[in-house]
Amino acid sequence: MVNYSKWISLAAFALLCISCFLPWSYHADVDKHFTGFFSEKNIYGKPAKMLLSLGGISLVCAFIHLLWLKRLALLASGLTVAYAIKNFLLFGSCYLGYCPEKEIGLYLMLLSSLLLFVMAFLPEGYDKEPKSA
């Protein structure tokens, strides 16, 4: 699995990009689907911008073999997971006695950010001992 961590990270980032455009929740009181880039009167902001920025940093760091970039990938993916959990709670929580319906994009966003975080723990790197012939 370590040998494929950067490719799994790439797939997780692609899934994160797709999930930001899918509906995250349906609010029947305003009869609209909210996504990572749209909410009624922009009340929830555009969390997809931050998720994609942090996920992109994590992805770039996965493909470059420098130790400090591996540590930066761990930080960026950790912040991505924290922000994804915050958005999962924000978009799916009840307000004024009304509970919106959680949709597939919200679950995919959380899953893909968790997958990015796990892959940051398993970076592809160089062995410290040289391999003998």
C-alpha positions in Angstrom: 0.0 0.0 0.0 2.9 2.3 0.7 4.1 1.9 -2.9 0.8 3.2 -4.2 0.2 6.0 -1.6 0.8 8.9 -4.0 -1.6 7.4 -6.6 -4.2 6.7 -3.9 -3.8 10.3 -2.8 -4.3 11.5 -6.4 -7.5 9.4 -6.6 -8.7 10.8 -3.2 -8.1 14.4 -4.3 -10.0 13.7 -7.6 -12.9 12.4 -5.5 -12.6 15.5 -3.2 -12.9 17.7 -6.3 -15.9 15.8 -7.6 -17.6 15.8 -4.2 -17.3 19.6 -3.9 -19.6 20.0 -6.9 -22.1 17.3 -5.9 -25.0 18.2 -3.6 -24.1 18.1 0.1 -27.5 18.8 1.6 -31.1 19.5 0.6 -32.9 22.2 2.5 -36.7 21.9 1.9 -37.5 25.2 3.6 -35.7 27.1 0.7 -36.1 24.2 -1.8 -32.4 24.1 -2.7 -29.5 21.8 -2.8 -26.3 23.2 -1.2 -22.9 22.2 -2.5 -19.4 23.1 -1.5 -19.6 26.2 -3.7 -23.2 27.2 -3.1 -25.4 28.0 -0.2 -28.5 30.2 0.1 -27.3 33.8 0.3 -23.8 32.4 0.8 -24.6 31.8 4.5 -22.3 28.9 4.8 -19.6 30.4 2.6 -17.7 28.4 0.0 -15.9 25.7 2.0 -14.8 23.9 -1.1 -12.2 26.6 -1.8 -10.4 25.8 1.4 -10.8 22.0 1.1 -9.4 22.0 -2.4 -6.5 24.3 -1.5 -5.4 22.2 1.5 -6.0 19.0 -0.4 -3.9 20.3 -3.3 -1.0 21.1 -1.0 -1.2 17.6 0.4 -1.3 16.1 -3.1 1.7 18.1 -4.3 3.7 17.1 -1.2 2.9 13.5 -1.9 4.7 13.5 -5.2 7.9 15.3 -4.1 10.4 13.3 -2.1 11.6 15.8 0.5 11.2 15.1 4.2 9.9 18.5 5.2 7.3 18.3 2.4 6.1 14.9 3.8 5.6 16.7 7.2 3.8 19.6 5.4 1.5 17.0 3.7 0.6 15.6 7.1 -0.2 19.0 8.5 -2.2 20.0 5.4 -4.2 16.8 5.3 -4.9 17.0 9.0 -6.3 20.5 8.5 -8.3 19.1 5.6 -9.9 16.5 7.8 -10.6 18.9 10.6 -12.3 21.3 8.1 -14.2 18.5 6.5 -15.6 17.4 9.9 -16.6 21.0 10.6 -18.4 21.2 7.3 -20.0 17.8 7.8 -21.5 19.1 11.1 -22.4 22.5 9.7 -24.2 21.4 6.5 -25.9 18.4 8.2 -27.0 20.0 11.5 -30.5 21.1 12.4 -31.5 24.7 12.7 -34.7 26.4 13.9 -36.3 22.9 14.3 -35.6 21.9 10.7 -33.1 19.2 9.8 -31.7 19.2 6.2 -31.2 16.0 4.3 -27.5 14.9 4.0 -26.6 13.9 0.5 -23.9 11.9 -1.2 -21.4 14.8 -1.7 -21.1 15.4 2.0 -20.2 11.8 2.7 -17.8 11.6 -0.2 -16.1 14.8 0.9 -15.5 13.4 4.4 -14.3 10.1 3.0 -11.9 11.5 0.5 -10.4 13.9 3.1 -9.9 11.0 5.5 -8.3 9.0 2.8 -5.9 11.9 2.0 -5.0 11.9 5.7 -4.3 8.2 5.9 -2.1 8.4 2.8 -0.1 11.2 4.3 0.9 8.8 7.1 2.2 6.3 4.5 4.4 8.4 2.3 6.5 6.9 -0.5 10.1 7.8 0.3 13.6 6.6 0.0 15.2 3.9 2.2 17.9 5.0 4.5 20.0 1.9 3.8 21.3 1.5 0.3 20.1 -1.7 -1.4 22.9 -4.2 -2.2 23.1 -5.8 -5.6 
